[in-house]
Amino acid sequence: MSSNILNKAIRIATVATVFGLVALPAIAAAPMAGTAAPGYYRFMLGNFEVTALSDGTMDLPVEQLLQEPAGKTIAALDKAFLKTPLQISDNAYLINTGKRLVLVDVGAGDLFGPTLGKLMGNLKASGYKPEQVDDIFLTHMHPDHVGGLSANRVIQFPNAIVHAEQHEAAYWLSQKNLDSAPDASKGFFQGAMASVNPYVQAGKFSPFDGSVELVPGVRSYPSFGHTIGHTSYMIESAGKKLLLMGDLIHVPAVQLDHPNVTIAFDTDPAEAAASRIKVFNQAARERTFVAGAHLPFPGIGHLRATGKTYQWVPADFTRMRAGQPKPH
Ligand SMILES: [Zn+2]
């Protein structure tokens, strides 16, 4: 561009700007949307397509729930620029192996208030339909992980078989355990029963025991303690691994520096802490991708071990590459 034309362009731009400022009324800002955007995040793990699905967030008074002095929790949160009640993510993971569509946990459905229960909308926004899901694997049967299975006792994934560790199932689906539970805990049993029993009654519930390959590329990984049969899942394709570790951690701002700190929801706190440390050490040593149900969405990354503490290294955003399978 010659300098003449350039000068002319600048003059026109300047005049237009001045004209705009003088002659046009102030332009109103667009109204804020005021709603959350769809919450899903997709990436390839070997030949598998993984979609992290947000079920929403919940506000938790973690200074009361974590088993350590409230002052220490509040100081640790402050160091991470956070405060209590802490907004905690609730994540689930959809894996398309190419042969089967697998969902690990299903969010809270309507068991936990209006800030959760977003999984179904996000599943659809991500390009899938609930009737396409072949298998659902539960990390455990707390309401924020099973509530989305059924709505008013109606199955929400009509073609899926639901799987959970057998001791987990026996514990939460037992009428005897519900009857003898303290009043404050009865809701946990009732939530599990209302969510899972419609599948049991339809012959669509299949418990498993210990560490087994459940479908090709998906293996159960016992990590008991948070609940009696709490189970992680190792997803593996073409040499790439992702460990979906459920509720092994709730509050990274506290529990990465203090992995022995447990939470009030843990059935067996000592076992829960031991499972956390064992799995974290292995994942750090083997540099395995991990994902946590309550890590900030999408909750995928790596753990780095430094002495007896850990650091969370969230996965960078990556795009789907050309030639990779597309969602249907
Ligand atoms: Zn949970």
Residues whose N, C-alpha, C, O or C-beta is under 5 A from the ligand:
A	BS01	ZN	D144 D247
